[in-house]
């Protein structure tokens, strides 16, 4: 098998660069959003379980998503580069980074998508308990006992208000990714893929398979051309990443992260000054973006 290099035209790469710059904008916007303001949704949500504030957890989920996407940004649209430098795209890194961004930010979207502050807080505690369980699995026996105790402390604190059965279990990444995509689509996103749950699941599974080195995504997400027959029915092949597949997973990631950050600003009570925050971020980014010399 050979890897074929194909030049990427401007029409293909422009959406990738748009996502890259969007991730930088979102990082700046999130950094400008401070503590939840008095009377905000997060103030009410945080009151349900003050020891672990839901606003802090949401910020962390969104920060994780942005960090994955800004790594992509530094690859596809570096702020400094040599004029003779060439960027080579392979299909797995973009799929893996986008998947991580989608999963991270979907947790924040899912938490904030409850119909009431109490339901949002329930989802927060659900994520908290799942986090403790995942940490417990990764530790040695002695520390596992401590994590089991920590989990029980959370349940004891909440016992007067809600029991473990009613808290429920984390519904899994596939479910929250599909719910997050549906939420973004319902708010008028222009990405048609977000509307179809089957498409969203297929994109997520392909990105997960790419991260795990599965064979089927290497066929589904690349352009495969048969070459010389080396045995009856067996051909040499050359492959190149499918630009359409790259665009689709990037758009899904960007849509969910963007919605999450804007919802976070709203829930923190910063909606009245959001236009000013976005304008400041845009001006800062415009000042550092390299200018094309061929336009």
Backbone torsions as a table, in degrees:
resi	resn	phi	psi	omega
1	UNK	NA	135.3	177.5
2	UNK	-116.9	147.7	174.9
3	UNK	-96.3	121.0	-178.5
4	UNK	-92.8	135.3	175.4
5	UNK	-97.2	127.8	176.5
6	UNK	-125.0	142.9	178.8
7	UNK	-71.4	142.4	179.4
8	UNK	-99.9	121.6	-177.8
9	UNK	-79.1	168.6	-174.2
10	UNK	-63.5	-39.0	-178.6
11	UNK	-63.5	-33.9	179.9
12	UNK	-74.0	-42.4	-172.3
13	UNK	-82.7	-19.9	-177.7
14	UNK	-58.6	-43.3	176.6
15	UNK	-63.3	-31.5	178.3
16	UNK	-67.3	-41.9	179.6
17	UNK	-68.1	-35.9	177.8
18	UNK	-60.8	-42.3	177.2
19	UNK	-65.1	-40.8	179.4
20	UNK	-59.7	-48.3	-179.0
21	UNK	-69.5	-32.0	176.5
22	UNK	-61.5	-40.6	-179.7
23	UNK	-63.5	-36.4	177.8
24	UNK	-69.0	-39.9	176.3
25	UNK	-61.7	-45.0	-177.5
26	UNK	-64.1	-37.1	177.3
27	UNK	-61.0	-42.9	-180.0
28	UNK	-68.0	-44.8	-179.8
29	UNK	-58.9	-47.2	-178.9
30	UNK	-62.3	-36.8	-179.6
31	UNK	-66.4	-24.4	-179.3
32	UNK	-84.8	-11.2	-179.6
33	UNK	-89.7	113.8	-176.2
34	UNK	-89.6	-148.7	-178.8
35	UNK	-64.0	149.3	177.0
36	UNK	-55.7	134.1	-177.5
37	UNK	-81.7	160.4	179.3
38	UNK	-59.1	132.7	179.6
39	UNK	85.1	-0.3	-178.8
40	UNK	-77.9	163.8	177.4
41	UNK	-59.8	-41.0	-179.0
42	UNK	-65.9	-34.0	177.8
43	UNK	-60.1	-41.6	178.4
44	UNK	-70.0	-41.4	179.2
45	UNK	-65.1	-43.0	-178.3
46	UNK	-62.8	-29.5	-178.3
47	UNK	-66.4	-21.0	-179.9
48	UNK	-72.7	-29.7	176.8
49	UNK	-150.7	78.4	-175.1
50	UNK	-60.0	-30.8	-177.6
51	UNK	-61.3	-28.3	177.6
52	UNK	-134.0	97.8	-171.7
53	UNK	-73.0	133.8	179.3
54	UNK	-62.3	-33.5	179.1
55	UNK	-63.3	-38.7	178.0
56	UNK	-65.6	-41.4	179.9
57	UNK	-65.9	-42.8	178.7
58	UNK	-62.4	-42.6	179.2
59	UNK	-59.9	-41.5	-178.8
60	UNK	-65.8	-42.2	177.4
61	UNK	-60.1	-45.3	-178.5
62	UNK	-69.4	-38.1	176.4
63	UNK	-60.4	-42.6	178.4
64	UNK	-60.0	-46.5	179.8
65	UNK	-60.8	-42.3	-179.3
66	UNK	-66.4	-40.4	-180.0
67	UNK	-60.2	-40.5	177.5
68	UNK	-63.0	-42.6	-176.5
69	UNK	-74.5	-30.4	177.4
70	UNK	-73.6	-25.2	172.2
71	UNK	-64.9	-41.2	174.0
72	UNK	-61.3	-41.9	-179.1
73	UNK	-59.7	-41.8	-179.5
74	UNK	-67.9	-21.0	177.8
75	UNK	-83.5	-48.4	-172.7
76	UNK	-87.9	-28.1	-176.6
77	UNK	-141.6	65.6	-179.2
78	UNK	-61.1	147.6	179.6
79	UNK	-78.6	-18.6	173.9
80	UNK	-136.8	133.1	179.6
81	UNK	-158.3	156.3	176.4
82	UNK	-79.7	142.2	-175.2
83	UNK	-63.0	-21.7	179.4
84	UNK	-99.8	5.6	-178.4
85	UNK	-71.7	146.7	176.6
86	UNK	-122.6	135.0	177.2
87	UNK	-102.2	124.6	179.4
88	UNK	-104.0	125.5	-179.2
89	UNK	-102.0	126.3	167.4
90	UNK	-112.1	162.6	-166.8
91	UNK	-81.4	-28.6	-173.1
92	UNK	-69.7	-45.8	-177.3
93	UNK	-57.6	-44.9	-178.4
94	UNK	-67.2	-36.7	177.1
95	UNK	-64.9	-43.0	-177.2
96	UNK	-68.0	-46.3	179.7
97	UNK	-64.5	-40.8	179.6
98	UNK	-65.8	-42.3	177.9
99	UNK	-59.0	-45.6	-179.7
100	UNK	-62.3	-40.5	178.7
101	UNK	-65.1	-40.7	-179.6
102	UNK	-64.9	-47.1	-178.2
103	UNK	-65.2	-41.8	-179.6
104	UNK	-62.7	-54.4	-174.7
105	UNK	-71.7	-27.2	178.4
106	UNK	-63.7	-30.9	177.5
107	UNK	-64.6	-40.8	177.4
108	UNK	-66.4	-44.7	-180.0
109	UNK	-61.9	-44.2	179.9
110	UNK	-61.1	-43.5	179.6
111	UNK	-62.5	-45.0	-175.9
112	UNK	-78.5	-6.8	-174.5
113	UNK	-91.8	8.6	175.8
114	UNK	-67.1	155.4	-175.7
115	UNK	-79.8	-7.8	179.2
116	UNK	-151.7	166.8	177.4
117	UNK	-61.7	-37.7	179.3
118	UNK	-63.9	-42.1	179.8
119	UNK	-68.8	-39.0	175.3
120	UNK	-61.0	-41.5	179.3
121	UNK	-66.5	-37.8	176.3
122	UNK	-60.5	-43.1	179.2
123	UNK	-65.4	-37.4	177.1
124	UNK	-60.2	-48.2	-179.4
125	UNK	-65.7	-35.5	176.0
126	UNK	-58.7	-44.7	177.9
127	UNK	-67.8	-37.5	179.4
128	UNK	-62.1	-47.6	-179.5
129	UNK	-65.3	-37.5	177.4
130	UNK	-65.4	-37.8	178.4
131	UNK	-62.8	-44.0	177.5
132	UNK	-62.1	-39.1	179.8
133	UNK	-66.4	-41.5	177.8
134	UNK	-65.3	-38.1	177.4
135	UNK	-65.5	-40.7	179.7
136	UNK	-59.5	-41.8	-179.0
137	UNK	-63.4	-26.2	-175.1
138	UNK	-89.3	-1.7	-171.8
139	UNK	-109.2	167.7	174.3
140	UNK	-74.8	172.0	-172.5
141	UNK	-57.5	-44.2	-175.9
142	UNK	-64.7	-44.3	179.8
143	UNK	-73.0	-26.0	174.9
144	UNK	-60.9	-37.4	178.0
145	UNK	-63.2	-39.7	179.4
146	UNK	-65.3	-39.9	179.7
147	UNK	-68.4	-34.9	176.3
148	UNK	-64.0	-39.9	177.5
149	UNK	-66.7	-42.2	179.3
150	UNK	-60.2	-40.7	178.7
151	UNK	-63.1	-41.5	-179.4
152	UNK	-67.2	-33.9	177.3
153	UNK	-61.0	-43.2	177.8
154	UNK	-60.0	-47.2	-178.4
155	UNK	-64.6	-38.0	179.1
156	UNK	-65.5	-39.8	178.1
157	UNK	-62.3	-35.9	-175.1
158	UNK	-89.3	-13.2	-171.7
159	UNK	-52.9	-37.1	178.2
160	UNK	-65.9	-18.0	-172.9
161	UNK	-112.9	-35.4	-177.4
162	UNK	-158.9	141.7	-179.2
163	UNK	-95.5	168.3	-177.8
164	UNK	-59.3	-39.3	-179.4
165	UNK	-61.9	-40.9	-178.6
166	UNK	-76.5	-24.5	175.1
167	UNK	-64.7	-41.7	177.7
168	UNK	79.9	-178.0	-178.0
169	UNK	-111.1	154.6	175.2
170	UNK	-56.8	126.5	-173.2
171	UNK	-74.7	-3.9	178.9
172	UNK	97.4	152.3	-174.4
173	UNK	-64.0	-40.4	-177.7
174	UNK	-59.0	-43.7	-178.1
175	UNK	-67.4	-43.5	-177.6
176	UNK	-74.1	-28.9	176.0
177	UNK	-65.0	-44.5	179.0
178	UNK	-65.7	-38.7	178.3
179	UNK	-67.3	-41.3	178.5
180	UNK	-62.4	-43.5	179.2
181	UNK	-61.9	-41.7	179.3
182	UNK	-64.7	-37.6	178.6
183	UNK	-63.8	-45.2	179.6
184	UNK	-64.3	-41.9	-179.9
185	UNK	-62.3	-39.1	-178.9
186	UNK	-66.3	-21.7	179.3
187	UNK	-90.0	8.9	172.0
188	UNK	94.5	22.9	175.9
189	UNK	-62.1	144.6	-179.0
190	UNK	-82.4	-0.6	-177.5
191	UNK	-86.0	109.6	-176.3
192	UNK	-63.8	-27.5	-178.5
193	UNK	-63.1	-27.6	-177.7
194	UNK	-67.7	-23.6	-174.8
195	UNK	-74.4	-32.0	-173.6
196	UNK	-98.5	112.5	-177.8
197	UNK	-62.1	-34.0	-180.0
198	UNK	-67.6	-38.1	177.6
199	UNK	-65.7	-44.5	179.0
200	UNK	-60.0	-44.7	179.1
201	UNK	-62.8	-41.0	-179.9
202	UNK	-64.2	-42.0	178.1
203	UNK	-63.5	-42.3	-179.8
204	UNK	-66.2	-45.0	-179.2
205	UNK	-65.0	-38.0	178.4
206	UNK	-65.7	-39.1	179.3
207	UNK	-69.3	-38.7	177.4
208	UNK	-65.6	-43.0	178.2
209	UNK	-62.4	-36.1	177.4
210	UNK	-63.0	-44.8	-179.6
211	UNK	-62.8	-31.7	-177.6
212	UNK	-90.6	1.7	178.8
213	UNK	75.2	19.1	178.8
214	UNK	-64.2	152.4	-175.8
215	UNK	-77.0	-37.6	-171.4
216	UNK	-62.6	-36.2	176.8
217	UNK	-65.3	-28.6	179.6
218	UNK	-67.5	-21.2	175.7
219	UNK	-92.4	-41.0	-177.7
220	UNK	-71.0	-34.1	-170.9
221	UNK	-103.8	10.3	177.6
222	UNK	-130.7	158.6	172.9
223	UNK	-89.8	115.9	-174.9
224	UNK	-110.3	123.4	179.7
225	UNK	-116.4	125.4	178.0
226	UNK	-72.7	147.0	178.7
227	UNK	-121.1	-132.9	-176.6
228	UNK	-68.3	139.0	176.0
229	UNK	-77.4	120.8	-176.6
230	UNK	-103.5	-11.6	174.7
231	UNK	-161.9	160.1	-179.1
232	UNK	-52.9	115.4	179.5
233	UNK	78.8	3.3	-178.9
234	UNK	-118.6	123.6	-173.3
235	UNK	-121.4	147.5	164.9
236	UNK	-67.1	150.1	178.8
237	UNK	-134.4	155.2	165.2
238	UNK	-121.9	149.1	-174.1
239	UNK	-133.2	151.6	173.5
240	UNK	-144.5	143.4	178.6
241	UNK	-57.2	139.1	177.2
242	UNK	-79.2	113.9	-178.8
243	UNK	-58.8	-32.6	-179.9
244	UNK	-64.3	-40.9	179.3
245	UNK	-64.3	-38.4	177.6
246	UNK	-63.5	-45.9	-179.3
247	UNK	-61.3	-41.5	-177.2
248	UNK	-63.8	-46.4	-177.6
249	UNK	-71.8	-34.2	176.2
250	UNK	-64.0	-42.8	-179.3
251	UNK	-65.0	-39.3	178.1
252	UNK	-62.9	-47.4	180.0
253	UNK	-60.8	-47.6	-177.2
254	UNK	-63.5	-38.9	-179.3
255	UNK	-63.9	-43.8	-177.2
256	UNK	-71.5	-43.0	179.7
257	UNK	-64.6	-43.7	-179.6
258	UNK	-60.5	-48.3	179.2
259	UNK	-59.5	-43.9	-179.0
260	UNK	-59.4	-43.8	-178.8
261	UNK	-66.8	-43.9	-179.6
262	UNK	-66.9	-38.0	176.7
263	UNK	-66.5	-37.6	178.3
264	UNK	-62.0	-43.1	177.8
265	UNK	-60.7	-43.4	179.2
266	UNK	-63.7	-47.7	-178.0
267	UNK	-67.5	-23.4	178.1
268	UNK	-84.3	-6.9	178.7
269	UNK	91.4	16.1	-175.5
270	UNK	-101.9	12.1	-177.9
271	UNK	-59.4	-39.4	-179.0
272	UNK	-61.0	-31.9	-179.4
273	UNK	-105.4	14.5	-176.1
274	UNK	-64.9	-39.8	179.5
275	UNK	-60.3	-39.8	178.6
276	UNK	-67.7	-39.5	178.4
277	UNK	-63.4	-45.1	-179.7
278	UNK	-64.7	-42.3	179.5
279	UNK	-60.5	-42.5	179.0
280	UNK	-63.8	-40.7	179.2
281	UNK	-65.8	-40.9	179.5
282	UNK	-63.4	-42.1	-179.5
283	UNK	-66.4	-39.8	179.5
284	UNK	-65.2	-41.9	179.5
285	UNK	-68.0	-41.2	-179.4
286	UNK	-60.3	-28.5	-177.3
287	UNK	-75.3	-17.9	-176.6
288	UNK	-115.2	-8.0	-179.9
289	UNK	-70.8	128.0	176.9
290	UNK	-63.4	143.6	-179.7
291	UNK	-96.4	138.6	176.5
292	UNK	-69.7	139.5	-179.7
293	UNK	-92.8	-8.5	-175.7
294	UNK	-101.4	11.7	-179.2
295	UNK	-112.3	NA	NA
